[in-house]
C-alpha cells in the first residue's frame, strides 16, 4: 500500500480516526474513502483470494465490495468494526461469484472435518498440478539442505543417516559407534530443531503471502473512485482534509 496516499493529515497531527474518515466518506469525501480503502485493501484482497483462488478475480471482488460498501455506507452501523463489515461484503461477493460459476463451495467447517479421500488427495496433490512443480521441489530441497547444514554436527550426522539414508537405529549406532539410545535422542532433537526452523520460515512466508503491491492497491482505488465520480456519489471537489 502507498503510505504517501494515506498520510493526509497536517504534519505533526495524528492520523484521522476510522470514525472520522467514515463520516467524511458518507458526505461524499473521496479522499477519506481512499484512505479507508488503502487501510483495508490487503485484508480484503487476501480474503477474496482465499475463496476465488485467482489474483484477477480477487481484484474484481475487492473492487465490487468497495462499490457496494460506499453505496451502503449510510447504513453502516458503527457498533461493528468497519473492517469486519467490509470483510463480510467481500466474502459474500466472492462466494456469489463462485455460485455464478456453478462451482462447489465447501464450508470451512466441513472441509476441516471431512476426511473424504478425494478432498484429501486434492489438497495433497495440488503442488504437483502447478505450472512449475519441479522448480518448487528444487526450492524446497535447497531449503531443507540449508536447514540440515545448520544443525550441530552430531545431530546432523545422525539425521542424515537416519532420515536421508534411511539407516536403522542399530545400523546408525554401529556406524557411529555410539549407543542406540544416543541415536534416538539426537535424531529426535534434530527433527525438533528442523521443525522449529521451518516453522519460522513458514511464519515469515505467510506475512508476504498473496502480496498486495502498490500497483494493485492503486489500481483498485483508482477504479472505485472513478466509478464514484461517474455515478455522482463522490464529490469531485478537493477534500477539506488538510494535506
C-alpha positions in Angstrom: 0.0 0.0 0.0 1.1 3.5 -0.7 1.8 5.3 2.6 2.1 8.6 0.8 -1.6 8.4 -0.2 -2.7 7.6 3.4 -0.9 10.5 5.2 -3.4 13.2 4.5 -3.3 14.9 7.9 -1.2 18.0 8.6 2.4 17.4 9.8 2.5 16.6 13.5 -1.2 15.8 13.6 -2.4 12.2 14.3 -3.9 10.1 11.6 -7.7 10.7 11.2 -9.7 8.1 13.1 -11.8 5.5 11.3 -15.0 7.1 12.6 -13.9 10.5 11.2 -12.9 9.1 7.8 -16.2 7.1 7.6 -18.2 10.3 8.4 -16.4 12.2 5.7 -16.8 9.4 3.2 -20.6 9.3 3.9 -20.7 13.0 3.0 -19.0 12.2 -0.3 -15.4 12.9 0.5 -13.5 10.7 -2.0 -10.1 11.2 -0.3 -11.4 10.0 3.0 -12.8 6.8 1.4 -9.5 6.4 -0.4 -7.7 6.3 2.9 -10.1 3.7 4.2 -9.6 1.6 1.1 -5.9 1.7 1.4 -6.1 0.7 5.0 -8.2 -2.3 4.2 -7.1 -3.3 0.7 -4.7 -6.1 1.7 -7.1 -7.6 4.1 -9.9 -7.7 1.6 -7.7 -8.9 -1.2 -6.4 -11.8 0.9 -9.9 -12.7 2.0 -11.2 -12.7 -1.6 -8.1 -14.5 -2.9 -8.6 -17.3 -0.4 -12.0 -18.0 -1.8 -11.7 -17.5 -5.6 -8.0 -18.7 -5.8 -7.2 -16.2 -8.5 -5.5 -12.8 -8.3 -7.5 -11.1 -11.1 -10.8 -12.5 -9.7 -9.9 -11.3 -6.3 -9.2 -7.8 -7.5 -12.7 -7.7 -9.1 -14.2 -9.0 -5.9 -12.5 -6.2 -3.8 -13.5 -3.5 -6.3 -17.1 -4.7 -6.2 -17.0 -4.9 -2.4 -15.9 -1.3 -2.1 -18.5 -0.1 -4.6 -21.2 -1.9 -2.6 -19.8 -0.6 0.7 -19.8 3.0 -0.4 -23.3 2.9 -1.8 -24.4 1.3 1.5 -22.2 3.4 3.8 -25.0 5.3 5.3 -26.5 2.1 6.6 -23.2 1.0 8.2 -23.7 0.6 12.0 -20.7 1.7 14.0 -21.1 -0.9 16.7 -19.2 -3.3 14.5 -15.7 -2.6 13.1 -15.6 -1.3 9.6 -13.0 -4.0 8.7 -15.5 -6.7 9.8 -18.2 -5.2 7.8 -16.0 -4.9 4.7 -14.7 -8.4 5.0 -18.3 -9.7 5.2 -19.1 -7.9 2.0 -16.0 -9.3 0.3 -16.8 -12.8 1.4 -20.4 -12.6 0.2 -19.2 -11.2 -3.1 -16.5 -13.9 -3.6 -19.0 -16.7 -2.7 -21.6 -15.2 -5.0 -19.0 -15.2 -7.9 -18.3 -18.9 -7.3 -22.0 -19.7 -7.2 -22.5 -17.9 -10.5 -19.8 -20.1 -11.9 -21.6 -23.1 -10.6 -18.6 -24.0 -8.5 -19.0 -26.2 -5.4 -18.3 -24.2 -2.3 -17.1 -26.3 0.7 -17.8 -24.6 4.0 -14.6 -24.3 6.1 -16.0 -26.4 9.0 -17.0 -29.2 6.6 -13.6 -29.2 4.9 -11.8 -29.4 8.2 -13.9 -32.3 9.4 -14.3 -34.1 6.1 -11.9 -37.0 5.6 -13.2 -37.7 2.1 -10.3 -39.3 0.1 -11.0 -37.0 -2.9 -10.7 -33.8 -0.9 -7.6 -35.1 0.9 -6.0 -36.1 -2.4 -6.7 -32.7 -4.0 -5.1 -31.0 -1.0 -2.1 -33.3 -1.1 -1.7 -33.2 -4.9 -2.2 -29.5 -5.5 1.5 -28.6 -5.9 2.0 -31.3 -8.5 -0.6 -29.7 -10.6 1.0 -26.3 -10.7 2.9 -25.0 -13.7 6.3 -25.4 -12.1 6.3 -28.4 -9.8 10.0 -29.2 -10.4 11.0 -25.6 -9.5 9.0 -25.8 -6.3 10.6 -29.2 -5.4 14.0 -27.8 -6.1 13.4 -24.7 -3.9 12.1 -27.0 -1.1 15.1 -29.3 -1.5 17.5 -26.3 -1.2 15.7 -25.0 1.8 15.9 -28.4 3.5 19.5 -28.8 2.7 20.3 -25.4 4.1 18.5 -26.1 7.3 20.1 -29.5 7.7 23.5 -27.9 7.2 22.9 -25.6 10.1 22.2 -28.5 12.5 25.0 -29.1 15.1 27.4 -31.7 13.6 26.4 -34.5 15.9 22.7 -34.1 15.2 23.3 -33.5 11.5 25.2 -36.7 11.0 22.6 -38.8 12.8 19.7 -37.1 10.9 21.4 -37.7 7.5 22.0 -41.4 8.2 18.5 -42.0 9.7 16.3 -39.7 7.6 18.1 -39.3 4.3 19.9 -42.6 4.0 17.1 -44.4 5.9 19.5 -46.5 8.0 18.1 -48.2 11.0 18.8 -47.1 14.6 21.0 -50.2 15.0 23.0 -49.5 11.8 23.5 -45.9 12.7 24.7 -46.7 16.1 27.2 -49.2 14.7 28.4 -46.8 12.1 29.0 -44.0 14.6 30.0 -46.3 17.5 27.5 -44.7 19.8 24.7 -46.2 21.9 21.3 -46.7 20.2 19.7 -44.5 22.8 22.0 -41.7 21.8 21.0 -42.2 18.1 17.3 -41.9 19.1 17.9 -38.8 21.2 20.0 -37.0 18.6 17.6 -37.9 15.8 14.6 -36.6 17.8 16.4 -33.4 18.7 17.5 -32.9 15.1 13.9 -33.2 13.8 12.7 -30.8 16.5 15.3 -28.2 15.5 14.3 -28.6 11.8 10.6 -28.3 12.6 11.2 -25.1 14.6 13.4 -23.6 11.9 11.0 -24.5 9.1 8.1 -23.1 11.2 9.8 -19.8 11.4 10.3 -19.8 7.6 6.6 -20.6 7.1 5.6 -17.8 9.5 7.8 -15.3 7.6 6.5 -16.5 4.2 2.9 -16.2 5.4 3.4 -12.5 6.1 4.2 -12.0 2.4 1.7 -14.5 1.1 -0.7 -13.2 -1.6 1.2 -9.9 -1.8 -0.7 -6.7 -2.3 1.8 -4.4 -4.0 1.4 -0.7 -4.6 0.3 -1.0 -8.2 -2.6 -3.4 -7.4 -3.6 -1.2 -4.5 -3.5 1.9 -6.7 -5.4 0.2 -9.5 -8.4 -0.9 -7.2 -8.6 2.5 -5.5 -8.5 4.3 -8.9 -11.3 2.2 -10.4 -13.5 2.6 -7.4 -13.0 6.4 -7.2 -13.6 6.8 -11.0 -16.8 4.8 -10.7 -17.9 7.0 -7.8 -17.3 10.2 -9.8 -19.1 8.7 -12.8 -22.2 7.9 -10.7 -22.0 11.2 -8.8 -21.7 9.8 -5.2 -18.1 11.0 -4.9 -17.6 14.8 -4.7 -15.2 16.0 -7.4 -14.2 19.0 -5.3 -10.9 18.8 -3.3 -11.2 17.3 0.1 -11.4 19.5 3.2 -9.0 17.2 4.9 -5.7 19.0 5.4 -2.7 17.8 3.5 
